[in-house]
Amino acid sequence: AAIAAWGQTPAEARAESGALWAALSDIAAGNPFAWTRTPQPAEAITTPTPRNPLMVWPYTRAMVANNTVNKAAAVLMTTLALARARGVPEHRIVYLHGGALAAEPFDYLTRDSFTRPAAQTAVLEAARRLAPGGIDRHELYSCFPIVPKMARRALGLPAGAALSVAGGLSFAGAPFNGYMLGAACTMVASLRERPAAAALLYGQGGALMDKHHALLLGSDPAPPASLMTPMDVNAAAQTLRGPVPAHDPGYAGKATIESYSLVYGPEGTAIRGSVIGLTPAGTRVFARVDAGSPPVIERLTSLARSPVGDAGDVRVGADGLQDWMGFL
């Protein structure tokens, strides 16, 4: 849904993902605590092979988080007075400037849009307000490419901007959301080595991009006003949301694709999929995709054009669930 909204073809989106992930692998190569420290070129990351199979369209194995690791991290936080009393040198003290949190509805069928999470936007806008002088460096959560792609755009960062200090979840690796703890340690070390007024840690979690958190760190104390900024920005996120299409699980007939997904098996072929679509009345459907239908799979996996917005036929099966029968 997002790449169609950005006007990209799937091939252009894959190229952006490959360049971003190749940059993460280069960063991980310089991180002594990264799990995988071998730089990988973009083409090797995005090209499906037996060792790098498609997992969920459009991502290969190298483009998703690596949680099969043996890693841990820890952070010590204390008052400035105690840090000084214990003899921590001034140049090694890193300050907490504040943070923000918001969430999307857990049920993604009750979200207003799949092109821009309002919670992510609200959290990152709050982070930018905490750093009026600008953010020097970033760690944007990278469980799979769409997350940092969306975050980069929400922050107004240019293509090619450095989006990590640790190397990302695919290469630095992490025990699930433990990645942000390791990233925080890496950010502290980065600020000690190269001081900056503000550095951003942005984390995301939940079932499907529903939990969004940001934390600002800096080499100098935060302005007093920033510590009074509300951390919970769910109210701000709500103002960014549009109307939510009602889910119509009994609908049969024409619908256009809002977003879609395909899951792949070990042999590298699609084994199941789903389409979220809109009816002419503006209600929402959630339909299964028959992975055994070559014309449907070919249309959904075309790199030349996105099928988002294309019309198809929805029917209700004997089990009461909707099926995407094909394109019109």
Order of alpha helices (4+ residues) and beta strands (2+ residues): alpha-alpha-alpha-beta-beta-alpha-beta-alpha-beta-alpha-alpha-alpha-beta-beta-alpha-beta-beta-beta-alpha-beta-beta
